[in-house]
Amino acid sequence: MAWLPLLLVILLSLHEWLFQPLLVISATLFELRPLPWLLLAGLAWLMAGKPGKR
């Protein structure tokens, strides 16, 4: 039973090391902070039109 506290420490460390950064990244994506920049890029792409013949 001495392995149980060690397993708990390992799992909590993995959670802190791996999942916390993923949660921060996903929260940023779901808050749609880059949405104005994406809309601006899409608008510029639409206004650029098709390339002309050379």
Biopython code that builds the backbone (N, CA, C, O; Angstrom):
import numpy as np
from Bio.PDB.StructureBuilder import StructureBuilder

atoms = [
    (1, "MET", "N", (0.812, -1.207, 0.000)),
    (1, "MET", "CA", (0.000, 0.000, 0.000)),
    (1, "MET", "C", (0.849, 1.261, 0.000)),
    (1, "MET", "O", (0.311, 2.366, -0.072)),
    (2, "ALA", "N", (2.158, 1.117, 0.079)),
    (2, "ALA", "CA", (3.020, 2.298, 0.077)),
    (2, "ALA", "C", (3.069, 2.933, -1.309)),
    (2, "ALA", "O", (3.485, 4.085, -1.437)),
    (3, "TRP", "N", (2.661, 2.224, -2.332)),
    (3, "TRP", "CA", (2.691, 2.753, -3.696)),
    (3, "TRP", "C", (1.534, 3.711, -3.962)),
    (3, "TRP", "O", (1.597, 4.508, -4.898)),
    (4, "LEU", "N", (0.489, 3.645, -3.158)),
    (4, "LEU", "CA", (-0.683, 4.482, -3.392)),
    (4, "LEU", "C", (-0.390, 5.983, -3.241)),
    (4, "LEU", "O", (-0.793, 6.755, -4.111)),
    (5, "PRO", "N", (0.289, 6.427, -2.186)),
    (5, "PRO", "CA", (0.633, 7.860, -2.121)),
    (5, "PRO", "C", (1.573, 8.285, -3.259)),
    (5, "PRO", "O", (1.463, 9.401, -3.768)),
    (6, "LEU", "N", (2.476, 7.417, -3.650)),
    (6, "LEU", "CA", (3.376, 7.729, -4.752)),
    (6, "LEU", "C", (2.599, 7.867, -6.058)),
    (6, "LEU", "O", (2.870, 8.768, -6.852)),
    (7, "LEU", "N", (1.643, 6.983, -6.279)),
    (7, "LEU", "CA", (0.801, 7.075, -7.469)),
    (7, "LEU", "C", (-0.011, 8.369, -7.462)),
    (7, "LEU", "O", (-0.163, 9.011, -8.501)),
    (8, "LEU", "N", (-0.518, 8.744, -6.329)),
    (8, "LEU", "CA", (-1.281, 9.977, -6.202)),
    (8, "LEU", "C", (-0.414, 11.203, -6.506)),
    (8, "LEU", "O", (-0.857, 12.121, -7.196)),
    (9, "VAL", "N", (0.798, 11.218, -6.003)),
    (9, "VAL", "CA", (1.715, 12.329, -6.276)),
    (9, "VAL", "C", (2.044, 12.395, -7.763)),
    (9, "VAL", "O", (2.097, 13.485, -8.333)),
    (10, "ILE", "N", (2.263, 11.269, -8.386)),
    (10, "ILE", "CA", (2.577, 11.238, -9.822)),
    (10, "ILE", "C", (1.388, 11.733, -10.638)),
    (10, "ILE", "O", (1.561, 12.534, -11.557)),
    (11, "LEU", "N", (0.199, 11.274, -10.318)),
    (11, "LEU", "CA", (-0.980, 11.696, -11.074)),
    (11, "LEU", "C", (-1.273, 13.184, -10.902)),
    (11, "LEU", "O", (-1.628, 13.861, -11.866)),
    (12, "LEU", "N", (-1.130, 13.688, -9.699)),
    (12, "LEU", "CA", (-1.344, 15.115, -9.475)),
    (12, "LEU", "C", (-0.276, 15.961, -10.171)),
    (12, "LEU", "O", (-0.569, 17.045, -10.675)),
    (13, "SER", "N", (0.946, 15.469, -10.196)),
    (13, "SER", "CA", (2.010, 16.192, -10.897)),
    (13, "SER", "C", (1.750, 16.215, -12.396)),
    (13, "SER", "O", (1.941, 17.245, -13.043)),
    (14, "LEU", "N", (1.316, 15.091, -12.951)),
    (14, "LEU", "CA", (0.998, 15.042, -14.376)),
    (14, "LEU", "C", (-0.165, 15.977, -14.708)),
    (14, "LEU", "O", (-0.165, 16.642, -15.744)),
    (15, "HIS", "N", (-1.139, 16.018, -13.828)),
    (15, "HIS", "CA", (-2.274, 16.916, -14.053)),
    (15, "HIS", "C", (-1.808, 18.360, -14.085)),
    (15, "HIS", "O", (-2.197, 19.123, -14.969)),
    (16, "GLU", "N", (-0.984, 18.734, -13.132)),
    (16, "GLU", "CA", (-0.508, 20.117, -13.065)),
    (16, "GLU", "C", (0.393, 20.449, -14.246)),
    (16, "GLU", "O", (0.340, 21.560, -14.775)),
    (17, "TRP", "N", (1.218, 19.495, -14.663)),
    (17, "TRP", "CA", (2.213, 19.747, -15.694)),
    (17, "TRP", "C", (1.617, 19.687, -17.104)),
    (17, "TRP", "O", (2.007, 20.462, -17.977)),
    (18, "LEU", "N", (0.671, 18.765, -17.327)),
    (18, "LEU", "CA", (0.133, 18.572, -18.670)),
    (18, "LEU", "C", (-1.206, 19.255, -18.896)),
    (18, "LEU", "O", (-1.393, 19.934, -19.906)),
    (19, "PHE", "N", (-2.126, 19.087, -17.980)),
    (19, "PHE", "CA", (-3.494, 19.507, -18.252)),
    (19, "PHE", "C", (-3.748, 20.982, -17.967)),
    (19, "PHE", "O", (-4.609, 21.583, -18.610)),
    (20, "GLN", "N", (-3.041, 21.574, -17.042)),
    (20, "GLN", "CA", (-3.268, 22.990, -16.757)),
    (20, "GLN", "C", (-2.923, 23.873, -17.954)),
    (20, "GLN", "O", (-3.713, 24.758, -18.282)),
    (21, "PRO", "N", (-1.771, 23.676, -18.632)),
    (21, "PRO", "CA", (-1.521, 24.489, -19.835)),
    (21, "PRO", "C", (-2.556, 24.240, -20.933)),
    (21, "PRO", "O", (-2.926, 25.168, -21.651)),
    (22, "LEU", "N", (-3.020, 23.010, -21.070)),
    (22, "LEU", "CA", (-4.048, 22.724, -22.073)),
    (22, "LEU", "C", (-5.352, 23.437, -21.736)),
    (22, "LEU", "O", (-6.050, 23.909, -22.634)),
    (23, "LEU", "N", (-5.680, 23.519, -20.469)),
    (23, "LEU", "CA", (-6.895, 24.223, -20.068)),
    (23, "LEU", "C", (-6.782, 25.719, -20.340)),
    (23, "LEU", "O", (-7.758, 26.352, -20.741)),
    (24, "VAL", "N", (-5.609, 26.281, -20.127)),
    (24, "VAL", "CA", (-5.411, 27.712, -20.401)),
    (24, "VAL", "C", (-5.537, 27.982, -21.893)),
    (24, "VAL", "O", (-6.179, 28.953, -22.295)),
    (25, "ILE", "N", (-4.935, 27.137, -22.715)),
    (25, "ILE", "CA", (-5.009, 27.312, -24.167)),
    (25, "ILE", "C", (-6.440, 27.158, -24.657)),
    (25, "ILE", "O", (-6.909, 27.955, -25.469)),
    (26, "SER", "N", (-7.132, 26.142, -24.172)),
    (26, "SER", "CA", (-8.505, 25.938, -24.633)),
    (26, "SER", "C", (-9.421, 27.065, -24.152)),
    (26, "SER", "O", (-10.350, 27.442, -24.867)),
    (27, "ALA", "N", (-9.184, 27.602, -22.975)),
    (27, "ALA", "CA", (-10.004, 28.720, -22.502)),
    (27, "ALA", "C", (-9.801, 29.941, -23.389)),
    (27, "ALA", "O", (-10.755, 30.662, -23.681)),
    (28, "THR", "N", (-8.560, 30.177, -23.819)),
    (28, "THR", "CA", (-8.287, 31.300, -24.714)),
    (28, "THR", "C", (-8.985, 31.112, -26.045)),
    (28, "THR", "O", (-9.534, 32.063, -26.601)),
    (29, "LEU", "N", (-8.970, 29.900, -26.556)),
    (29, "LEU", "CA", (-9.638, 29.632, -27.834)),
    (29, "LEU", "C", (-11.146, 29.784, -27.718)),
    (29, "LEU", "O", (-11.789, 30.339, -28.609)),
    (30, "PHE", "N", (-11.707, 29.295, -26.625)),
    (30, "PHE", "CA", (-13.157, 29.348, -26.479)),
    (30, "PHE", "C", (-13.668, 30.748, -26.141)),
    (30, "PHE", "O", (-14.844, 31.040, -26.357)),
    (31, "GLU", "N", (-12.808, 31.613, -25.618)),
    (31, "GLU", "CA", (-13.216, 32.990, -25.356)),
    (31, "GLU", "C", (-13.239, 33.820, -26.628)),
    (31, "GLU", "O", (-13.760, 34.935, -26.632)),
    (32, "LEU", "N", (-12.685, 33.294, -27.697)),
    (32, "LEU", "CA", (-12.663, 33.936, -29.016)),
    (32, "LEU", "C", (-11.976, 35.298, -28.980)),
    (32, "LEU", "O", (-12.448, 36.252, -29.599)),
    (33, "ARG", "N", (-10.872, 35.388, -28.261)),
    (33, "ARG", "CA", (-10.096, 36.629, -28.264)),
    (33, "ARG", "C", (-9.534, 36.943, -29.649)),
    (33, "ARG", "O", (-9.492, 38.114, -30.027)),
    (34, "PRO", "N", (-9.096, 35.930, -30.429)),
    (34, "PRO", "CA", (-8.549, 36.264, -31.748)),
    (34, "PRO", "C", (-9.618, 36.503, -32.807)),
    (34, "PRO", "O", (-9.279, 36.701, -33.974)),
    (35, "LEU", "N", (-10.897, 36.490, -32.439)),
    (35, "LEU", "CA", (-11.966, 36.632, -33.427)),
    (35, "LEU", "C", (-11.875, 37.930, -34.228)),
    (35, "LEU", "O", (-12.037, 37.871, -35.447)),
    (36, "PRO", "N", (-11.626, 39.101, -33.627)),
    (36, "PRO", "CA", (-11.514, 40.312, -34.458)),
    (36, "PRO", "C", (-10.380, 40.223, -35.479)),
    (36, "PRO", "O", (-10.525, 40.697, -36.606)),
    (37, "TRP", "N", (-9.258, 39.624, -35.096)),
    (37, "TRP", "CA", (-8.145, 39.492, -36.037)),
    (37, "TRP", "C", (-8.499, 38.519, -37.159)),
    (37, "TRP", "O", (-8.126, 38.733, -38.313)),
    (38, "LEU", "N", (-9.218, 37.454, -36.819)),
    (38, "LEU", "CA", (-9.631, 36.508, -37.855)),
    (38, "LEU", "C", (-10.618, 37.158, -38.817)),
    (38, "LEU", "O", (-10.551, 36.930, -40.025)),
    (39, "LEU", "N", (-11.527, 37.959, -38.292)),
    (39, "LEU", "CA", (-12.469, 38.669, -39.161)),
    (39, "LEU", "C", (-11.749, 39.667, -40.059)),
    (39, "LEU", "O", (-12.091, 39.802, -41.233)),
    (40, "LEU", "N", (-10.761, 40.362, -39.519)),
    (40, "LEU", "CA", (-9.983, 41.309, -40.315)),
    (40, "LEU", "C", (-9.198, 40.589, -41.413)),
    (40, "LEU", "O", (-9.134, 41.066, -42.546)),
    (41, "ALA", "N", (-8.612, 39.462, -41.085)),
    (41, "ALA", "CA", (-7.876, 38.688, -42.091)),
    (41, "ALA", "C", (-8.831, 38.168, -43.160)),
    (41, "ALA", "O", (-8.494, 38.189, -44.343)),
    (42, "GLY", "N", (-10.007, 37.706, -42.772)),
    (42, "GLY", "CA", (-10.995, 37.233, -43.740)),
    (42, "GLY", "C", (-11.480, 38.346, -44.643)),
    (42, "GLY", "O", (-11.671, 38.139, -45.841)),
    (43, "LEU", "N", (-11.681, 39.520, -44.082)),
    (43, "LEU", "CA", (-12.112, 40.666, -44.877)),
    (43, "LEU", "C", (-11.024, 41.077, -45.875)),
    (43, "LEU", "O", (-11.323, 41.390, -47.028)),
    (44, "ALA", "N", (-9.776, 41.076, -45.435)),
    (44, "ALA", "CA", (-8.670, 41.402, -46.339)),
    (44, "ALA", "C", (-8.558, 40.362, -47.445)),
    (44, "ALA", "O", (-8.270, 40.709, -48.590)),
    (45, "TRP", "N", (-8.780, 39.104, -47.123)),
    (45, "TRP", "CA", (-8.721, 38.038, -48.122)),
    (45, "TRP", "C", (-9.835, 38.212, -49.148)),
    (45, "TRP", "O", (-9.615, 38.021, -50.344)),
    (46, "LEU", "N", (-11.025, 38.573, -48.686)),
    (46, "LEU", "CA", (-12.135, 38.781, -49.615)),
    (46, "LEU", "C", (-11.906, 40.000, -50.502)),
    (46, "LEU", "O", (-12.244, 39.975, -51.685)),
    (47, "MET", "N", (-11.341, 41.052, -49.951)),
    (47, "MET", "CA", (-11.112, 42.263, -50.722)),
    (47, "MET", "C", (-9.969, 42.103, -51.725)),
    (47, "MET", "O", (-9.915, 42.811, -52.730)),
    (48, "ALA", "N", (-9.058, 41.169, -51.445)),
    (48, "ALA", "CA", (-7.912, 40.987, -52.340)),
    (48, "ALA", "C", (-8.356, 40.425, -53.686)),
    (48, "ALA", "O", (-7.757, 40.750, -54.711)),
    (49, "GLY", "N", (-9.373, 39.605, -53.703)),
    (49, "GLY", "CA", (-9.887, 39.058, -54.963)),
    (49, "GLY", "C", (-8.958, 38.011, -55.542)),
    (49, "GLY", "O", (-8.018, 37.551, -54.894)),
    (50, "LYS", "N", (-9.252, 37.648, -56.784)),
    (50, "LYS", "CA", (-8.459, 36.639, -57.464)),
    (50, "LYS", "C", (-7.243, 37.291, -58.112)),
    (50, "LYS", "O", (-7.295, 38.455, -58.507)),
    (51, "PRO", "N", (-6.145, 36.536, -58.221)),
    (51, "PRO", "CA", (-4.968, 37.105, -58.883)),
    (51, "PRO", "C", (-5.225, 37.288, -60.377)),
    (51, "PRO", "O", (-5.880, 36.460, -61.010)),
    (52, "GLY", "N", (-4.707, 38.370, -60.928)),
    (52, "GLY", "CA", (-4.903, 38.652, -62.344)),
    (52, "GLY", "C", (-3.978, 37.835, -63.231)),
    (52, "GLY", "O", (-3.008, 37.246, -62.754)),
    (53, "LYS", "N", (-4.280, 37.800, -64.522)),
    (53, "LYS", "CA", (-3.428, 37.098, -65.475)),
    (53, "LYS", "C", (-2.204, 37.952, -65.777)),
    (53, "LYS", "O", (-2.288, 39.179, -65.830)),
    (54, "ARG", "N", (-1.102, 37.310, -65.969)),
    (54, "ARG", "CA", (0.138, 38.046, -66.295)),
    (54, "ARG", "C", (0.476, 37.878, -67.736)),
    (54, "ARG", "O", (1.479, 38.418, -68.202)),
]
sb = StructureBuilder()
sb.init_structure("model")
sb.init_model(0)
sb.init_chain("A")
sb.init_seg("    ")
for serial, (resi, resn, name, xyz) in enumerate(atoms, 1):
    if name == "N":
        sb.init_residue(resn, " ", resi, " ")
    sb.init_atom(name, np.array(xyz, "f"), 0.0, 1.0, " ", f" {name:<3s}", serial, name[0])
structure = sb.get_structure()
